[in-house]
């Protein structure tokens, strides 16, 4: 294959840059032709890999980035290459290596609306949407599952567009011929005693890597371990961090060594890696350390932090931990014999899971190229013309793409499941499969005005439900499977639309189940847990249901025998989608769920179980941090109950 890589700039100490070069080198070794396009290349170039520097005005600020992308698109000879693989978000990529965090999560969850109006934010959000948006066909090489969910939350990126990659540690980068010699040499180079304990901070971008947190924790460590030093290795300006160390009286014990590569000798020479990063998509340095027999203390925000716990090679820093807490963790791990860490590292190095990213990435690229050059049947078909949009998926693509779909929808025959003035739900069969078509005729101006007077956005058709179902599917939240959508007309009062979903069969509403059956406690517990998990994931995704009652949870009864209940949330006609669910809509959803359960024999313990799962916390923390929210939920449920039944419930 002839492949093009594009990256804004290359410098030898960046993690993303090293990932890019490692893949380029491996692909080239497997006989493929690689050309790297960038604005600036700093450092040595590998033989056999062509580098093309695109001349663009400006530095790599927002104007410089846009100028580079524009110039690249003008100059890139797309027809000469089998695929374009990007390492920064930009339009026109065949494949994107997801080596950076979700910018939309930062823009919408960590910053205010003014931040999103800035040119930088608008450009980066646009480039991110060009890669992850629903209209994009870019395949994504994904490093961390948590980050995949963030992208899916903001862009409804379908799961089939993601290809998860294993870690990709370069053996040459962490190689060390003699670990004991490296241990002694590092101390001689720094004029330290052989017994001095060395704490290492490794990574460029000192604020992001939490170097200030490390210095504060190291100062606290002095009351436990006086004969110790802190090494800070990475590409950044040490000025303010050196001043911080001086203010804490430990300047003579903190060494700033600049950037280093490779790092094998260094990691074998220190006693522990401290990495309290504020943000870290994956964190190759964590794996590099444990493979060198160096224990790690790292922030739980690091994507690869779970490997530390799974392989018992250190500890994770809890969110909000104080420097004294981190110092206690350092003291605990420094008391462990180094032989124990070395033995564990030897076991880990016998497995290939940490070194297998490049082969997995190549296999994914080969699949994409094969699909581009073959008669690959698309899983989705779109047609937008003359104020009409039609989207077909999966088995309906071949059946209906050449048909007048709106006429087909209008004249379907089947059993009417529900008839309303503005919409109809119809059950029909096609090629042996049963579907439901929800047809929206238009809500009329009266409904629109009524909602606007109540300061609510009116539901104009099937688009809300289509968008909510797609986002749920992208985030693996159990919902109906949408296979067709259509919308036509400019007038919001008369706009017609439809959504088609596959039928759920052999299911029962959860409220009917609890009414009709005396369930064993174990079954009741797993069902409560499942409903709470769906509620938690739904609200975390920025979706509120607005009709969040037990009657809209469907259970496939046969799944109870497995211990993993198959529960599906339905009827998302009025669902709302935002970056974050406001408190008033959380109150409405959870209050509605509580109301719908009040006559079904649930105990106080059952409700507390739901809260523990929904908030993913212990009861003491929940009652301390969310008491006001819980009181509003209870009031909402009680008020609704009084309205419908004429008396107050017992809760």
C-alpha positions in Angstrom: 0.0 0.0 0.0 1.0 3.6 -0.5 0.0 5.5 2.6 0.1 9.2 3.6 0.4 10.3 7.2 -0.4 13.9 8.2 0.6 15.6 11.5 0.8 19.3 12.3 4.4 19.1 13.5 7.0 16.5 14.5 9.4 16.8 17.4 11.2 13.8 19.0 9.9 14.1 22.6 6.1 14.2 21.9 4.1 11.1 22.7 1.8 11.5 19.7 4.8 12.1 17.5 6.5 9.0 18.7 3.3 7.0 18.2 3.2 8.3 14.6 6.8 7.5 13.8 6.5 4.0 15.4 3.6 3.2 13.1 5.3 4.7 10.1 8.4 2.7 10.7 6.6 -0.6 11.3 4.4 -0.1 8.2 7.5 0.6 6.1 9.2 -2.5 7.5 6.2 -4.5 6.3 6.8 -3.3 2.7 4.4 -0.4 2.5 5.3 3.1 1.2 5.0 5.9 3.7 5.0 9.6 3.2 4.6 12.0 6.1 3.2 15.5 5.5 3.7 18.1 8.2 4.3 21.8 8.7 7.6 21.4 10.5 9.9 18.4 11.3 12.4 18.7 14.1 15.0 16.0 14.5 16.3 13.0 12.6 14.4 11.5 9.7 14.1 7.7 9.4 15.5 6.2 6.3 12.8 4.9 3.9 10.1 7.3 5.1 9.5 10.3 2.9 8.8 13.6 4.7 7.1 16.5 3.0 7.0 19.8 4.8 4.0 22.0 3.8 4.9 25.7 3.8 2.1 27.6 5.6 2.1 31.0 7.2 1.9 31.5 10.9 2.8 29.5 13.9 0.7 26.6 15.0 -1.9 28.7 16.8 -5.4 28.8 15.4 -4.5 30.8 12.3 -1.4 28.6 11.7 -3.4 25.4 12.1 -6.1 26.5 9.6 -3.5 27.8 7.2 -1.6 24.4 7.3 -4.8 22.4 6.8 -5.9 24.6 3.9 -2.5 24.4 2.2 -2.3 20.7 2.8 -5.7 20.1 1.2 -4.7 22.1 -1.8 -1.3 20.3 -2.2 -2.1 16.7 -1.2 -2.2 14.4 -4.2 -5.0 12.2 -2.9 -5.2 10.0 -6.0 -1.6 8.8 -5.5 -2.3 7.2 -2.1 -4.4 4.3 -0.9 -5.3 6.0 2.3 -4.7 9.2 4.3 -4.1 8.7 8.0 -4.2 11.7 10.3 -2.7 12.2 13.7 -4.5 15.5 14.3 -8.2 16.2 13.8 -8.9 17.7 10.3 -11.3 17.2 7.4 -10.8 14.7 4.7 -9.1 11.9 6.6 -9.7 8.2 5.7 -8.4 7.1 9.2 -7.7 9.1 12.3 -5.4 8.0 15.1 -7.2 9.2 18.2 -4.2 10.3 20.2 -5.8 13.4 21.6 -8.7 14.0 24.0 -12.2 15.1 23.1 -12.2 18.8 22.7 -16.0 19.1 22.9 -15.9 17.6 26.4 -13.5 20.4 27.4 -15.4 23.1 25.6 -18.9 22.2 26.9 -18.1 20.6 30.3 -15.1 22.5 31.6 -15.5 26.0 30.0 -18.3 28.6 29.6 -20.1 29.7 26.5 -17.7 32.6 25.8 -14.8 30.0 25.4 -16.8 28.3 22.7 -17.2 31.6 20.8 -13.5 32.1 20.4 -12.0 31.4 17.0 -9.7 28.6 18.4 -12.6 26.7 19.9 -14.9 27.1 16.9 -12.1 25.8 14.6 -11.2 22.9 16.8 -14.9 21.9 17.3 -15.4 22.0 13.5 -12.3 19.9 12.8 -13.4 17.4 15.5 -16.9 17.2 14.0 -15.3 16.6 10.5 -13.7 13.4 12.0 -16.3 12.2 14.4 -19.6 13.6 13.1 -22.4 11.5 11.8 -21.8 12.6 8.2 -18.2 11.6 8.4 -16.9 8.2 7.1 -13.5 8.5 8.8 -12.4 5.3 10.6 -11.0 5.9 14.1 -8.1 4.0 15.7 -9.1 4.3 19.3 -6.7 4.0 22.2 -9.0 4.3 25.3 -12.6 3.2 25.8 -13.5 6.1 28.1 -12.5 8.6 25.5 -14.5 6.7 22.8 -17.6 7.2 24.9 -16.9 11.0 25.1 -16.7 11.3 21.4 -19.9 9.2 21.0 -21.6 11.4 23.6 -21.0 14.6 21.6 -21.0 13.4 18.0 -23.1 10.1 18.1 -20.2 8.3 16.4 -21.4 4.8 15.7 -19.3 2.0 17.3 -18.5 0.3 14.0 -16.4 3.3 13.0 -14.0 2.7 16.0 -11.2 0.2 15.9 -9.7 -0.3 19.4 -5.9 -0.6 19.5 -3.8 -2.3 22.2 -0.9 -0.4 23.8 2.1 0.2 21.6 5.3 0.4 23.7 8.6 0.5 21.7 11.0 -2.0 23.1 14.0 0.0 21.9 12.7 3.1 23.8 12.8 1.2 27.2 15.7 -1.2 26.6 18.4 -1.4 29.2 21.4 -3.8 29.1 22.1 -3.8 32.8 19.5 -2.5 35.2 21.7 -2.5 38.3 24.5 -0.7 36.4 21.9 1.9 35.3 20.7 2.3 38.9 24.2 3.0 40.1 25.2 5.2 37.2 22.3 7.6 37.6 23.3 8.2 41.2 26.9 8.8 40.3 25.9 11.3 37.6 23.9 13.2 40.1 26.4 12.9 42.9 24.0 11.0 45.1 24.6 8.2 47.5 23.8 4.6 46.4 21.0 4.5 48.9 19.2 7.7 47.8 15.7 7.1 46.6 14.8 8.8 43.3 11.2 9.9 42.5 10.7 10.6 38.7 8.3 12.9 36.9 8.5 12.1 33.1 6.7 13.9 30.4 6.5 17.2 28.4 4.0 19.9 29.3 4.7 20.2 33.1 1.3 21.7 34.0 -0.7 19.0 32.3 1.6 16.3 33.8 1.0 17.7 37.3 4.7 18.6 38.1 3.5 21.2 40.6 1.5 18.5 42.4 4.5 16.2 42.3 6.7 18.9 43.9 4.1 19.5 46.7 3.8 15.8 47.4 7.6 15.4 47.4 7.9 18.1 50.0 5.4 16.2 52.2 7.5 13.0 51.6 10.5 14.6 53.4 9.0 13.8 56.8 9.1 10.1 55.9 12.1 9.8 53.6 14.8 12.5 53.9 17.4 10.8 51.6 15.4 11.2 48.4 15.4 13.5 45.3 12.9 14.4 42.6 13.8 14.3 39.0 11.7 16.2 36.5 12.4 15.0 32.9 10.5 16.6 29.9 10.3 19.4 27.4 9.1 22.5 29.2 10.3 25.6 31.0 11.2 24.8 34.6 11.1 28.4 35.9 7.9 28.6 38.1 8.3 25.0 39.2 11.9 25.7 40.4 10.6 28.7 42.3 7.9 26.4 43.9 10.6 24.0 45.0 12.6 26.9 46.5 9.6 28.2 48.4 9.0 24.7 49.9 12.7 24.5 50.9 13.5 21.5 48.6 15.2 23.3 45.7 18.4 21.4 46.3 16.5 18.1 46.0 14.7 18.8 42.7 16.6 18.3 39.5 15.3 19.5 36.1 17.1 17.4 33.4 15.3 18.4 30.2 13.9 16.0 27.6 15.4 12.5 27.2 14.9 9.7 24.6 15.2 6.8 24.9 14.2 6.4 28.6 15.2 2.8 29.4 18.3 3.6 31.4 16.4 6.3 33.3 13.4 4.2 34.2 15.7 1.4 35.4 17.7 3.9 37.5 14.9 5.4 39.5 12.8 4.0 42.3 9.3 5.2 41.4 7.4 7.1 38.7 5.0 9.8 40.0 2.5 11.0 37.4 -0.4 13.0 38.8 -1.5 14.2 35.4 -4.4 16.6 35.1 -5.2 15.1 31.7 -3.7 12.0 29.9 -5.5 10.2 27.1 -3.6 7.0 27.5 -0.2 7.4 29.2 2.4 5.2 27.5 4.9 6.4 30.2 2.9 4.4 32.8 3.4 1.1 30.9 7.0 2.0 30.0 7.7 2.3 33.7 6.0 -0.9 34.8 7.7 -2.9 32.0 11.1 -1.5 33.4 10.2 -2.7 36.9 9.5 0.8 38.1 6.4 1.1 40.3 3.9 3.9 39.4 1.7 6.3 41.2 -0.6 8.0 38.7 -3.8 10.0 38.4 -7.0 8.0 37.8 -7.6 10.4 34.9 -4.9 8.5 32.9 -6.4 6.2 30.3 -3.9 3.4 31.1 -4.1 3.8 34.9 -6.1 0.6 35.2 -3.0 -1.4 34.1 -1.2 -0.3 37.3 -4.0 -1.8 39.5 -4.5 -4.9 37.3 -0.8 -5.9 37.4 -0.2 -4.7 41.0 2.6 -2.3 39.9 1.6 0.7 42.0 -1.3 2.8 43.0 -3.8 5.2 41.5 -4.3 8.7 42.9 -7.9 9.4 43.9 -9.6 12.5 42.5 -9.0 15.4 44.8 -6.2 13.7 46.8 -4.1 16.1 48.8 -0.2 16.2 48.5 0.0 14.6 51.9 -2.1 11.7 50.7 0.2 11.2 47.6 3.2 11.4 49.9 1.8 8.6 52.0 1.4 6.5 48.8 5.0 7.2 47.9 6.2 6.2 51.3 4.2 2.9 51.1 5.6 1.9 47.7 9.2 3.0 48.5 9.1 0.6 51.4 8.6 -2.4 49.0 11.7 -4.3 48.0 12.7 -3.5 44.4 13.1 -7.2 43.7 9.3 -7.6 43.9 8.8 -5.0 41.1 11.5 -6.5 38.9 9.9 -10.0 39.2 6.5 -8.6 38.3 8.0 -6.7 35.3 9.7 -9.9 34.1 6.3 -11.6 34.0 4.7 -8.8 32.1 7.5 -8.7 29.5 6.8 -12.4 28.7 3.4 -11.3 27.2 3.2 -9.4 24.0 0.0 -7.4 24.8 1.9 -4.1 25.5 3.9 -4.2 22.2 1.1 -5.1 19.7 -0.3 -1.8 18.6 1.5 -1.5 15.3 0.3 -4.9 13.9 -3.2 -4.2 15.0 -3.2 -0.7 13.4 -1.8 -2.1 10.1 -4.6 -4.7 10.0 -7.2 -2.0 10.5 -5.7 0.2 7.7 -5.6 -2.8 5.4 -9.3 -3.4 6.1 -10.2 0.2 5.3 -8.2 0.2 2.0 -9.8 -3.1 1.0 -13.3 -1.6 1.6 -12.4 1.4 -0.5 -11.3 -0.7 -3.4 -14.0 -3.4 -3.3 -17.7 -3.5 -3.8 -18.2 -3.0 -0.1 -21.9 -2.7 0.8 -22.5 0.4 2.9 -24.4 0.0 6.2 -26.0 3.4 5.7 -27.5 5.3 2.7 -28.4 9.0 2.8 -30.3 11.2 0.4 -30.8 14.9 1.0 -32.6 16.9 -1.7 -35.4 19.5 -2.1 -36.1 19.9 1.7 -36.3 16.1 2.1 -33.9 13.9 4.0 -34.0 10.1 4.0 -31.6 7.8 5.9 -31.7 4.0 5.6 -29.6 1.5 7.5 -28.6 -2.2 7.4 -31.1 -4.5 5.8 -33.3 -1.6 4.5 -30.6 -0.1 2.4 -30.8 -2.6 -0.4 -34.6 -2.9 -0.1 -35.6 0.8 -0.2 -32.8 2.9 -1.6 -34.3 2.9 -5.1 -37.9 3.4 -3.8 -39.8 6.6 -3.1 -39.4 6.1 0.6 -41.9 8.7 1.8 -44.7 7.3 -0.4 -43.8 3.8 0.8 -44.0 4.9 4.5 -47.3 6.7 3.9 -49.0 3.6 2.4 -47.6 0.9 4.6 -50.1 -1.7 5.8 -50.1 -3.3 9.2 -51.6 -3.1 12.7 -52.0 0.4 14.2 -50.4 0.2 17.6 -51.2 3.8 18.6 -53.2 6.7 16.9 -52.7 10.3 17.9 -53.9 13.5 16.2 -50.3 14.4 15.1 -48.7 10.9 14.8 -49.3 7.2 14.3 -47.4 4.1 15.3 -47.8 1.2 12.9 -46.5 -2.4 13.2 -45.6 -3.9 9.9 -43.6 -6.8 8.4 -40.9 -6.7 5.7 -38.9 -9.7 4.4 -39.9 -11.7 7.5 -38.7 -9.0 10.0 -41.2 -7.0 12.1 -40.8 -3.3 12.4 -42.5 -0.3 14.0 -43.0 2.9 11.9 -43.8 6.1 13.8 -45.2 8.6 11.4 -45.4 12.3 12.4 -48.0 14.4 10.4 -47.0 17.8 11.8 -47.8 19.3 15.2 -49.5 22.5 14.1 -48.9 26.1 15.1 -51.1 25.8 18.3 -48.8 23.2 19.8 -45.7 25.2 18.8 -47.0 28.4 20.4 -48.1 26.6 23.5 -44.6 25.1 24.1 -42.9 28.4 23.4 -45.1 30.2 25.9 -44.0 27.7 28.4 -40.3 28.3 27.5 -40.0 24.8 26.0 -38.8 23.8 22.6 -41.6 21.9 20.8 -41.1 18.4 19.5 -41.6 18.8 15.8 -41.3 15.3 14.6 -39.2 12.1 14.6 -35.8 13.8 14.6 -35.6 13.9 18.4 -36.2 10.2 18.8 -33.8 9.3 15.9 -31.0 11.4 17.4 -31.6 10.0 20.9 -31.7 6.4 19.7 -28.5 6.9 17.6 -26.7 8.4 20.6 -27.8 5.5 22.8 -26.6 3.0 20.3 -23.2 4.8 20.0 -22.8 4.6 23.8 -24.1 1.0 24.1 -27.2 2.2 26.2 -29.9 -0.4 25.4 -32.6 1.1 23.2 -34.6 0.3 20.1 -32.5 -0.2 16.9 -33.3 2.6 14.4 -33.1 1.5 10.8 -34.8 4.4 8.8 -35.5 8.0 9.2 -37.1 10.6 7.0 -38.1 14.3 7.1 -39.6 16.7 4.6 -40.9 20.2 4.5 -39.7 23.6 5.7 -42.8 24.7 7.6 -42.3 23.5 11.2 -46.0 23.2 11.8 -46.7 20.9 8.8 -43.3 19.1 8.5 -43.7 15.3 8.0 -41.3 12.8 9.4 -40.9 9.1 10.3 -38.6 6.8 12.2 -38.5 3.0 11.7 -37.2 0.6 14.5 -36.9 -3.1 14.7 -39.5 -4.8 16.9 -38.7 -6.0 20.4 -40.2 -9.4 20.9 -40.9 -11.5 23.9 -40.7 -8.6 26.3 -42.7 -7.4 29.3 -42.9 -3.9 30.8 -41.1 -3.7 34.1 -44.1 -2.2 35.9 -46.2 -5.2 34.8 -43.5 -7.6 35.9 -43.3 -6.1 39.4 -47.2 -6.0 39.6 -47.7 -9.5 38.5 -44.8 -11.5 40.0 -43.3 -12.1 43.4 -39.7 -11.8 42.4 -36.8 -13.4 44.3 -34.6 -10.8 46.0 -31.6 -11.6 43.8 -33.7 -10.9 40.6 -35.1 -7.7 42.1 -31.6 -6.5 42.9 -30.2 -7.0 39.4 -33.2 -5.3 37.8 -32.8 -2.3 40.1 -29.1 -2.1 39.3 -29.9 -2.4 35.6 -32.4 0.4 35.6 -30.1 2.6 37.7 -27.2 2.0 35.3 -29.4 2.9 32.3 -30.5 6.1 34.0 -26.9 7.0 34.9 -25.6 6.4 31.4 -28.5 8.2 29.8 -28.0 11.4 31.8 -24.2 11.2 31.5 -24.8 11.2 27.7 -26.7 14.4 27.9 -30.1 12.8 27.2 -33.2 13.3 29.3 -36.2 11.2 28.6 -39.2 13.3 29.8 -41.4 10.2 30.2 -39.0 8.2 32.3 -41.4 5.6 33.9 -41.0 1.9 34.6 -43.6 1.2 31.8 -41.0 2.3 29.3 -38.4 -0.3 30.4 -38.9 -3.6 28.5 -37.5 -6.8 29.8 -36.8 -10.0 27.8 -37.8 -12.4 30.5 -35.7 -15.3 29.2 -32.6 -13.2 30.1 -33.3 -13.4 33.8 -32.0 -17.0 33.8 -28.5 -15.7 32.8 -28.3 -13.2 35.7 -27.8 -10.4 33.2 -31.2 -8.9 32.5 -31.8 -7.7 28.9 -33.7 -4.4 29.6 -34.4 -1.9 26.8 -35.6 1.7 27.2 -38.3 2.8 24.7 -40.5 5.7 23.7 -37.9 8.5 23.3 -40.3 10.6 21.3 -39.9 13.6 23.6 -36.2 13.1 24.6 -33.9 16.1 24.7 -30.2 16.1 23.9 -27.7 18.5 25.4 -24.0 18.5 26.4 -25.2 18.1 30.0 -28.7 17.4 31.5 -29.9 20.4 33.6 -30.9 19.6 37.2 -34.6 20.3 36.5 -34.7 17.6 33.9 -32.9 15.1 36.1 -35.5 15.8 38.7 -38.3 15.2 36.2 -36.8 11.9 35.0 -35.8 10.4 38.3 -39.0 11.8 40.0 -41.1 10.2 37.3 -39.3 6.9 37.8 -39.8 7.1 41.5 -43.5 8.0 41.0 -44.1 5.0 38.7 -42.6 2.6 41.4 -44.6 3.8 44.4 -47.4 1.2 44.2 -45.1 -1.7 43.4 -43.9 -2.7 46.8 -40.3 -1.4 46.7 -38.6 -1.0 50.1 -36.4 1.8 51.4 -33.4 -0.4 50.9 -34.4 -0.9 47.2 -34.4 2.9 46.7 -31.1 3.3 48.4 -29.6 0.6 46.2 -30.8 2.6 43.1 -29.1 5.7 44.4 -25.8 4.0 45.0 -25.7 2.7 41.4 -27.1 5.9 39.8 -24.6 8.2 41.6 -21.8 5.5 41.6 -21.0 6.5 45.1 -21.5 5.5 48.7 -24.6 6.6 50.6 -22.8 9.0 52.9 -21.3 10.9 50.0 -24.6 10.9 48.1 -26.6 12.4 51.1 -23.9 14.9 51.7 -23.4 16.1 48.1 -26.9 15.6 46.5 -29.3 16.1 49.4 -31.0 19.1 47.7 -31.5 17.2 44.4 -32.9 14.2 46.3 -35.4 16.4 48.1 -36.6 17.9 44.8 -36.9 14.4 43.3 -39.0 13.2 46.3 -41.2 16.3 46.1 -41.8 15.8 42.3 -42.8 12.1 42.8 -45.1 12.9 45.7 -46.8 15.8 43.9 -47.4 13.7 40.8 -48.8 10.9 43.0 -51.2 13.2 44.8 -52.4 14.6 41.4 -53.1 11.2 40.0 -54.4 9.3 43.0 -55.9 12.0 45.2 -53.8 11.3 48.3 -50.2 11.5 49.4 -47.9 8.4 49.1 -46.2 6.9 52.2 -42.7 8.1 51.3 
